[in-house]
């Protein structure tokens, strides 16, 4: 594990998946991340690359050849190199290798930089194409937070609050049908907040396209502790808790999403796909603000 620390927070980061394992408040000693229970969900905040969500039938066509990839791509199970590290920042680096080439034909450099600034953990995601004529990809985060924050509380007392009023109609994921439907499920109109209720997630994640808000907060009606999640450079927001797993809420910033149920299988046609020509870079960022 890589440890970052300052007067406000202590953060544990796993080179496998460049994953945030723990974010612990120095004042209240609470770990605000999901506990990574391997019997329930063994991750806490994997980086998603080079796909977000699942491929239809687990396969896709890239440059005329068929490839298979598991949900959310190979990044979350890959061990990143630690390029630099000190008490308040670390740079993780992942690049192509023989194994990734069996799933994804491109050469790439993916840098995940975590920086601790007061009560905020900042994550900068950068993809660089230095070796291929062009590359294509999707990218995202999947941080899952403890909800409730403390033992003895109920998740029903927690709510999600957007920084602006939003009218949200969620894209609907049907795992049994192998993808996402084009239908939109209305959730709320011109509102900023909704309470955590399991029924909202009975199908799968809530998928919010083209949101206006720059941040989403997780709060309780019982105390002033909060977690504010800031996003920049993403086109979709996923909110997820499992009907089989209690105690977590994932706030997921995405560029792209899982395949539609009627998708044609061509990687270049995936919604939200990013294309980088040789010498180009792509950057997006999220920040986790902890108010103890």
Beta strands, then each sheet from edge to edge (+ up, - down):
strand 1: 2-5
strand 2: 9-14
strand 3: 19-25
strand 4: 45-50
strand 5: 59-62
strand 6: 65-68
strand 7: 81-85
strand 8: 89-95
strand 9: 109-117
strand 10: 120-128
strand 11: 134-146
strand 12: 158-174
strand 13: 179-195
strand 14: 206-209
strand 15: 215-220
strand 16: 226-232
strand 17: 236-240
strand 18: 248-255
strand 19: 274-277
strand 20: 281-291
sheet 1: 1+ 2- 3+
sheet 2: 4+ 11- 18+ 17- 14+
sheet 3: 4+ 11- 19+
sheet 4: 5+ 6-
sheet 5: 7+ 8- 9+ 10- 20+ 16- 15+ 12- 13+
end
